[in-house]
Amino acid sequence: MRTRERIVEQARLLFNEQGYGAVSTAALAAHCGIAEGNLWYHFKTKRALLDALGERYAEVIEPRLALAPDGDPLAAYARLLAALMAEFRDFRFLYRDQQSYGEHAGTIRDRAPDWLERTYLQLEAHLAALVGAGLLDWPRERLRDLAINATIVLRYGLEHTRALGAPTGEGSGAVRRLLVQHLTLFEHQLTPDAAQALRRAAVTIGAEALAA
């Protein structure tokens, strides 16, 4: 792995574990086994490093946004939960530490409105598939509202957890709890078997991530 790529990857891991504001460039350089001057050679500012991580995030979000419901809407929603789990786990600091880094990286800032709209549409489509299969009792005209509320819980849940002083780093189980919490928005309107299946999927996905 080239030095620049290694710096980006190690920064992602350290920011996720310790928090963006807690990781100094000196600590990052030491963790990478390079001199701080070498780090500055590749990234003139910490902000430039954040921009590079934003570019990486932009690459990985597209496959998640492409996940669509199919003939088995429960399994499709479980796959979506797994993809969201990976997204929140791998870029935890982006969802949790905005108070520390301020404005989003340029790529994220420019594309976030489109990503949010596509996320609303994606969740709405999956929820509509559950309704169509008779697994969710929800007015179709209110599915957009439910999709938006679910996105808010998922998007800002880690930041809220951090604000409460609860652990949100690697191995804390915060992302797993977040997935379970979003289900509370609508699981009371799922059939009992469907509710149990999705809750079990969220817990299993979280447990597998912790064991990885």
QUIRAFEN-V894657 format. One record per residue. N is the residue number from 1. RES is the residue in three letters. PHI is phi in whole degrees, 0 to 359 (none if undefined). OMEGA is omega in whole degrees, -180 to 180 (999 if undefined). D_LAST is the distance of its C-alpha to the last C-alpha in Angstrom with 2 decimals. Layout:
{{N | RES | PHI | OMEGA | D_LAST} {N | RES | PHI | OMEGA | D_LAST}}
//
This chain:
{{1 | MET | none | 179 | 21.94} {2 | ARG | 294 | -176 | 25.01} {3 | THR | 302 | -179 | 25.49} {4 | ARG | 300 | -180 | 25.66} {5 | GLU | 295 | 180 | 22.38} {6 | ARG | 294 | 178 | 20.71} {7 | ILE | 298 | -179 | 22.30} {8 | VAL | 299 | -178 | 21.08} {9 | GLU | 294 | -180 | 17.42} {10 | GLN | 291 | 176 | 17.65} {11 | ALA | 296 | 178 | 19.65} {12 | ARG | 302 | -179 | 17.08} {13 | LEU | 295 | -179 | 14.44} {14 | LEU | 291 | 178 | 17.25} {15 | PHE | 298 | 179 | 18.74} {16 | ASN | 296 | -174 | 15.62} {17 | GLU | 282 | -170 | 15.22} {18 | GLN | 253 | -176 | 18.96} {19 | GLY | 102 | -177 | 20.81} {20 | TYR | 304 | -176 | 22.98} {21 | GLY | 289 | -176 | 26.11} {22 | ALA | 270 | -176 | 24.86} {23 | VAL | 260 | 176 | 23.99} {24 | SER | 276 | 177 | 27.22} {25 | THR | 295 | 177 | 27.88} {26 | ALA | 295 | 179 | 28.79} {27 | ALA | 294 | 179 | 25.46} {28 | LEU | 295 | 179 | 23.65} {29 | ALA | 298 | 179 | 26.02} {30 | ALA | 297 | 180 | 25.52} {31 | HIS | 297 | 179 | 21.73} {32 | CYS | 279 | -179 | 22.33} {33 | GLY | 74 | 180 | 24.97} {34 | ILE | 230 | 176 | 27.81} {35 | ALA | 286 | -179 | 30.95} {36 | GLU | 298 | 178 | 31.11} {37 | GLY | 297 | 178 | 33.93} {38 | ASN | 293 | 177 | 31.75} {39 | LEU | 298 | 180 | 29.32} {40 | TRP | 295 | 177 | 32.43} {41 | TYR | 299 | -178 | 33.59} {42 | HIS | 274 | -178 | 30.70} {43 | PHE | 223 | -175 | 30.51} {44 | LYS | 295 | -180 | 33.78} {45 | THR | 220 | 175 | 32.35} {46 | LYS | 295 | 178 | 29.15} {47 | ARG | 296 | 177 | 30.05} {48 | ALA | 297 | 177 | 30.00} {49 | LEU | 293 | 176 | 26.43} {50 | LEU | 299 | 179 | 25.63} {51 | ASP | 297 | 179 | 27.52} {52 | ALA | 295 | 177 | 25.45} {53 | LEU | 292 | 176 | 22.23} {54 | GLY | 297 | 177 | 24.14} {55 | GLU | 296 | 179 | 24.93} {56 | ARG | 294 | 179 | 21.32} {57 | TYR | 299 | -179 | 20.52} {58 | ALA | 300 | -180 | 23.56} {59 | GLU | 287 | -173 | 22.20} {60 | VAL | 271 | -177 | 18.94} {61 | ILE | 285 | -176 | 20.61} {62 | GLU | 299 | 178 | 23.02} {63 | PRO | 301 | 178 | 20.84} {64 | ARG | 294 | -179 | 19.83} {65 | LEU | 293 | -179 | 23.52} {66 | ALA | 275 | -179 | 24.48} {67 | LEU | 289 | -177 | 22.82} {68 | ALA | 240 | 177 | 25.86} {69 | PRO | 294 | 179 | 26.66} {70 | ASP | 224 | -177 | 27.82} {71 | GLY | 293 | 178 | 29.48} {72 | ASP | 239 | -173 | 26.76} {73 | PRO | 297 | 177 | 26.39} {74 | LEU | 293 | 179 | 24.00} {75 | ALA | 296 | 179 | 21.50} {76 | ALA | 295 | 179 | 22.18} {77 | TYR | 292 | 176 | 21.57} {78 | ALA | 297 | 177 | 18.23} {79 | ARG | 294 | 177 | 17.28} {80 | LEU | 296 | 177 | 18.65} {81 | LEU | 300 | 179 | 16.62} {82 | ALA | 296 | 179 | 13.34} {83 | ALA | 293 | 177 | 14.83} {84 | LEU | 295 | 178 | 15.96} {85 | MET | 302 | -180 | 12.66} {86 | ALA | 296 | -180 | 11.32} {87 | GLU | 297 | -179 | 14.72} {88 | PHE | 292 | -180 | 14.83} {89 | ARG | 290 | -173 | 11.47} {90 | ASP | 285 | 179 | 12.34} {91 | PHE | 232 | -177 | 15.96} {92 | ARG | 307 | -174 | 15.92} {93 | PHE | 296 | 179 | 18.94} {94 | LEU | 295 | -179 | 21.05} {95 | TYR | 273 | -170 | 20.94} {96 | ARG | 243 | -164 | 21.44} {97 | ASP | 249 | -176 | 23.60} {98 | GLN | 299 | 176 | 26.54} {99 | GLN | 301 | -179 | 28.87} {100 | SER | 274 | -176 | 28.03} {101 | TYR | 262 | 175 | 28.16} {102 | GLY | 78 | -177 | 30.88} {103 | GLU | 296 | 179 | 31.61} {104 | HIS | 300 | 172 | 28.84} {105 | ALA | 304 | -173 | 28.57} {106 | GLY | 307 | -178 | 31.33} {107 | THR | 299 | -180 | 29.41} {108 | ILE | 292 | -180 | 27.61} {109 | ARG | 302 | -176 | 30.92} {110 | ASP | 286 | -173 | 32.82} {111 | ARG | 255 | -177 | 30.52} {112 | ALA | 304 | 180 | 29.12} {113 | PRO | 302 | 179 | 32.06} {114 | ASP | 293 | 179 | 31.50} {115 | TRP | 298 | 179 | 27.74} {116 | LEU | 296 | 180 | 28.55} {117 | GLU | 298 | 179 | 31.29} {118 | ARG | 292 | 176 | 29.19} {119 | THR | 293 | 176 | 26.47} {120 | TYR | 303 | -178 | 29.31} {121 | LEU | 296 | 180 | 30.58} {122 | GLN | 296 | 179 | 27.25} {123 | LEU | 297 | 179 | 26.64} {124 | GLU | 299 | 179 | 30.32} {125 | ALA | 295 | 179 | 30.18} {126 | HIS | 293 | 179 | 27.29} {127 | LEU | 294 | 178 | 29.12} {128 | ALA | 297 | 178 | 32.34} {129 | ALA | 295 | 177 | 30.86} {130 | LEU | 294 | 177 | 30.00} {131 | VAL | 298 | -178 | 33.58} {132 | GLY | 298 | 179 | 35.02} {133 | ALA | 274 | -180 | 33.36} {134 | GLY | 76 | -178 | 34.84} {135 | LEU | 263 | -179 | 31.53} {136 | LEU | 230 | 178 | 32.14} {137 | ASP | 261 | -177 | 35.53} {138 | TRP | 209 | 179 | 35.89} {139 | PRO | 299 | -178 | 38.80} {140 | ARG | 299 | -179 | 38.03} {141 | GLU | 289 | 179 | 39.90} {142 | ARG | 253 | -179 | 37.52} {143 | LEU | 294 | 178 | 34.24} {144 | ARG | 300 | 179 | 34.33} {145 | ASP | 299 | 179 | 34.54} {146 | LEU | 296 | 179 | 31.61} {147 | ALA | 298 | 179 | 29.48} {148 | ILE | 294 | 179 | 30.54} {149 | ASN | 296 | 177 | 29.82} {150 | ALA | 297 | 179 | 26.33} {151 | THR | 295 | 179 | 25.71} {152 | ILE | 298 | 179 | 27.14} {153 | VAL | 299 | -177 | 24.85} {154 | LEU | 289 | -175 | 21.74} {155 | ARG | 289 | -173 | 23.14} {156 | TYR | 250 | -177 | 24.49} {157 | GLY | 298 | -179 | 22.50} {158 | LEU | 293 | 178 | 20.39} {159 | GLU | 296 | 178 | 23.66} {160 | HIS | 295 | 179 | 25.39} {161 | THR | 298 | 178 | 22.85} {162 | ARG | 297 | -179 | 23.24} {163 | ALA | 297 | 178 | 27.00} {164 | LEU | 280 | 179 | 26.97} {165 | GLY | 87 | 179 | 25.50} {166 | ALA | 277 | -179 | 22.32} {167 | PRO | 294 | -179 | 19.06} {168 | THR | 227 | -178 | 17.16} {169 | GLY | 280 | 178 | 14.95} {170 | GLU | 304 | 177 | 11.27} {171 | GLY | 80 | -178 | 10.15} {172 | SER | 279 | -177 | 13.51} {173 | GLY | 79 | -176 | 12.73} {174 | ALA | 296 | -179 | 15.44} {175 | VAL | 291 | 178 | 14.15} {176 | ARG | 300 | 179 | 13.59} {177 | ARG | 297 | 179 | 17.10} {178 | LEU | 297 | 179 | 18.43} {179 | LEU | 296 | 178 | 17.71} {180 | VAL | 295 | -178 | 19.35} {181 | GLN | 298 | -178 | 22.20} {182 | HIS | 294 | 179 | 23.13} {183 | LEU | 293 | -178 | 23.71} {184 | THR | 295 | 178 | 26.38} {185 | LEU | 293 | -173 | 28.53} {186 | PHE | 220 | -175 | 29.32} {187 | GLU | 294 | 178 | 27.88} {188 | HIS | 291 | 178 | 31.32} {189 | GLN | 255 | 173 | 32.79} {190 | LEU | 276 | 170 | 30.42} {191 | THR | 297 | -179 | 31.54} {192 | PRO | 307 | -179 | 30.14} {193 | ASP | 293 | 180 | 28.10} {194 | ALA | 293 | 179 | 26.70} {195 | ALA | 298 | 180 | 25.86} {196 | GLN | 295 | -179 | 24.07} {197 | ALA | 295 | -179 | 22.14} {198 | LEU | 288 | 177 | 20.95} {199 | ARG | 295 | 178 | 20.13} {200 | ARG | 297 | 179 | 18.16} {201 | ALA | 296 | -180 | 16.31} {202 | ALA | 297 | -180 | 15.53} {203 | VAL | 292 | -180 | 14.31} {204 | THR | 295 | 179 | 12.21} {205 | ILE | 299 | 179 | 10.61} {206 | GLY | 295 | 179 | 9.97} {207 | ALA | 296 | 179 | 8.68} {208 | GLU | 295 | 179 | 6.14} {209 | ALA | 294 | 180 | 5.15} {210 | LEU | 293 | -178 | 5.58} {211 | ALA | 277 | -176 | 3.81} {212 | ALA | 293 | 999 | 0.00}}
//
